[in-house]
Amino acid sequence: MKKIIILIIFSLILTGCYNYNEIEKTAIIDAISIDYNDNFAVTFEIIKNTDADNLKLEANYVSGSGDNIVAAFSNAESKIDTNPFFSHLELIIVNEAIIKNHFNEISNFILRNPKINNNIKLVAVKNSAKEVLTIKKDDAITSNLINQLIKNNYNNAHIKNTNFDRIVDKMLSYGIDSPISLITVNNDNTYQFDGMIIINHDETFSNDDVLLFNILDNNCNNILLSNKTSALRINKCQTTIDFKNNVINVKLKSELSNVVNNKVNKESYEQDITDKITMFYQKIKKHNIDLLGINQKYYKKHHNQVNYYQKHDFTIKVDLIINKYGLISEGHHE
């Protein structure tokens, strides 16, 4: 679909008041990588039409660096011998150092840059964002592959939201820490999601941690839980905060996907979920990461900006409802 859109852009230019020479003067920036290692380094993925008759597309790369993000962008743009066109930008890849220490600077630059729209995808990598962006796999364009990965995993409970505008909106909200999905490159140069990293924090989290966070974040879409005798598919979750008793209530609705000898150990599921969520909660609290926005929720309720999250310990309480072939079975565990 994205290739069709790019072809339409080229076609409109060709059929309008522009000609093929005008296309040669336009550099369509499809993706950008941003790294920090002593200074800022930016790489543009530029989509080029290499066949005037068949509109064949390929990617070229231009890099620049500078003491700040503005200088790095300007340096990269100065190396393009055509007019940079950012309106089709769909993907930004950043390295871990950006997320940990320089995200505010990057996000402010993007938000204030009139050339860049905010409807873009944002992912992070642990090492070099440039290396990930410039990997060659046959004739494929890197941003196409990563955007397809995001699309294919849209309902995957092991990844978090990748929309830049929503990430920034959550970050700017009082008391809420915002996660970024991590991707990694396999030995065959394919991509996969590999946990998450939190803005302005050093810690990274596994895919299993992301799944637990999604449960707490009311984002249960087709989560599969299983043991030796059965499998449950969670299709709805609701997390509420009880400040009076300092309890995080997690209510889960699920359907029985598979069962052996018609036995479902509901209490075992509840205990397992409770233990895992409790361990995850203890992990994020140890690092003062408020992914649930507990401080924000407390402020809205009591209009008090105290760091309630760090000053109080919460108990996890899980209520599991299993829909078994039309029969509703309920349980409770804490």
SVG drawing of the C-alpha trace seen along z (x, -y; Angstrom):
<svg xmlns="http://www.w3.org/2000/svg" viewBox="-24 -25 56 61">
<polyline fill="none" stroke="black" stroke-width="0.4" points="0.0,0.0 2.8,-2.4 4.5,-1.8 1.3,-2.6 1.1,-5.9 4.7,-6.8 3.9,-5.8 0.9,-8.1 3.1,-11.0 5.5,-10.4 2.6,-10.1 1.0,-13.3 4.2,-15.1 4.6,-13.7 1.1,-14.5 1.0,-17.9 3.1,-20.9 6.3,-19.0 8.3,-16.7 10.8,-13.9 13.5,-16.5 11.5,-17.9 11.2,-14.4 15.0,-14.2 15.1,-17.4 13.0,-15.9 14.3,-13.6 11.4,-11.8 12.4,-11.1 10.6,-7.9 12.4,-7.1 15.0,-8.6 17.4,-7.1 18.7,-9.1 21.7,-8.1 23.5,-9.7 27.1,-8.8 29.1,-11.8 27.1,-13.8 23.9,-13.4 23.9,-11.4 21.0,-11.4 20.5,-9.2 17.8,-9.8 16.3,-7.0 15.6,-8.6 13.2,-6.9 14.4,-7.2 12.7,-6.4 15.3,-4.6 13.2,-3.8 11.3,-6.7 9.1,-4.2 8.2,-1.7 8.5,-3.8 10.9,-1.4 11.8,-2.5 14.9,-2.0 16.4,-3.5 19.5,-5.6 20.9,-6.9 22.4,-10.2 23.9,-10.9 24.9,-13.9 26.0,-14.8 26.2,-17.7 26.4,-18.8 22.6,-19.0 19.7,-17.6 19.2,-20.8 22.8,-20.8 22.7,-17.1 19.6,-17.5 21.0,-20.6 24.3,-18.7 22.4,-15.8 20.2,-18.0 23.2,-19.9 24.5,-16.6 21.3,-16.1 21.7,-17.6 17.9,-17.7 15.0,-19.2 14.2,-17.1 10.5,-16.2 9.5,-15.1 5.8,-15.0 5.8,-11.3 8.0,-10.5 6.5,-7.4 9.1,-6.0 11.8,-7.2 14.2,-4.8 16.3,-5.9 19.0,-4.2 18.8,-3.5 20.9,-6.6 18.2,-8.9 15.4,-7.3 17.4,-7.4 18.9,-10.9 17.8,-13.0 14.1,-12.2 12.8,-15.5 15.2,-17.3 14.2,-15.0 10.5,-15.2 10.6,-19.0 12.4,-19.2 9.9,-17.0 6.9,-18.8 8.2,-22.2 9.5,-21.2 6.8,-22.2 8.3,-19.9 7.5,-16.8 4.0,-15.6 3.4,-13.9 1.6,-10.9 4.7,-8.8 5.8,-5.5 8.6,-5.5 10.7,-2.5 13.9,-2.1 17.0,0.2 19.6,1.1 22.6,0.3 22.9,-1.6 19.7,-2.9 21.7,-3.7 22.8,-0.1 19.2,1.1 17.9,-1.4 20.6,-0.8 20.6,3.0 20.1,4.4 17.7,7.3 17.4,8.2 15.7,5.2 13.4,4.4 13.2,1.0 13.9,1.1 11.1,-1.2 8.7,0.9 9.8,4.0 9.6,2.4 6.2,0.8 4.9,4.1 6.2,5.7 4.3,3.0 1.2,3.6 1.4,7.4 1.8,7.1 -0.8,4.4 -2.8,6.8 0.2,8.5 0.1,8.2 3.9,8.3 4.4,4.8 3.4,1.3 2.0,-1.5 4.4,-2.9 2.5,-6.1 4.7,-9.1 1.9,-11.5 0.4,-9.1 3.7,-8.4 4.5,-12.1 1.0,-12.8 1.4,-10.2 4.9,-11.5 3.6,-15.1 0.8,-13.9 1.6,-14.5 3.2,-11.5 3.0,-9.0 6.2,-7.3 6.0,-6.3 7.4,-3.1 8.9,-2.7 8.9,0.6 12.3,2.1 13.1,4.0 16.1,6.2 17.7,7.7 17.9,11.4 20.8,13.2 18.8,13.4 18.3,9.6 14.7,9.9 13.2,7.8 11.3,8.7 10.0,6.9 12.2,7.3 10.5,5.7 10.3,2.1 12.4,-0.8 11.0,-3.6 11.6,-7.3 14.2,-8.9 15.0,-5.7 17.9,-3.2 15.9,0.1 14.7,2.3 11.9,4.8 11.2,8.2 8.3,9.2 6.8,11.0 7.0,7.7 5.2,5.9 2.4,8.5 1.9,7.9 2.0,4.1 -0.6,4.4 -2.9,6.3 -2.4,3.5 -2.9,0.9 -6.3,2.3 -4.9,3.5 -5.9,7.1 -6.5,8.1 -6.2,11.9 -3.7,12.7 -3.2,16.4 -2.4,18.1 -1.9,21.9 -0.8,24.8 -0.7,28.5 -4.4,29.1 -6.0,26.0 -5.6,22.7 -7.3,19.4 -7.7,16.5 -8.1,13.2 -10.2,10.8 -11.0,8.0 -9.3,6.5 -10.0,3.7 -7.5,2.2 -8.7,-0.1 -6.8,-1.8 -8.2,-1.6 -6.4,-4.4 -8.3,-3.8 -6.9,-0.3 -3.9,-0.7 -5.0,2.1 -4.6,2.5 -7.7,4.4 -7.3,6.4 -10.5,7.9 -10.0,10.3 -12.5,11.9 -11.4,14.9 -12.7,17.7 -11.6,21.3 -9.7,22.2 -8.6,25.8 -9.2,28.2 -8.1,31.7 -10.6,34.0 -12.8,30.9 -10.6,29.6 -9.7,26.0 -7.7,25.0 -8.9,21.4 -7.2,20.8 -3.9,21.8 -4.4,19.3 -5.3,16.6 -2.3,17.3 0.1,17.4 -1.2,14.1 -1.1,12.5 2.4,13.6 3.7,12.4 2.0,9.0 3.2,8.5 6.8,9.2 6.4,6.7 4.9,4.1 7.8,4.5 10.3,4.2 9.0,0.9 8.5,-0.5 12.1,0.3 13.2,-1.9 10.6,-4.6 8.8,-4.0 5.1,-4.9 3.7,-3.2 0.2,-3.1 0.0,-6.8 -0.8,-6.3 0.5,-9.7 -1.7,-11.3 -4.8,-9.3 -4.2,-10.3 -3.8,-14.0 -7.1,-13.9 -8.9,-12.4 -7.3,-14.4 -5.7,-17.4 -2.4,-16.7 0.9,-16.3 2.6,-14.2 4.6,-11.2 1.9,-8.7 3.4,-5.9 6.7,-5.8 5.3,-6.4 2.8,-3.5 2.9,0.2 0.1,1.6 -1.4,5.1 -2.4,6.9 -5.9,8.4 -6.9,10.4 -10.5,11.5 -10.7,14.0 -13.9,14.8 -13.8,17.8 -16.4,18.3 -16.6,22.0 -18.8,23.0 -21.5,20.6 -21.0,21.3 -19.6,18.4 -17.2,19.4 -15.8,16.7 -12.8,16.6 -10.9,14.2 -7.3,14.2 -4.9,11.8"/>
</svg>
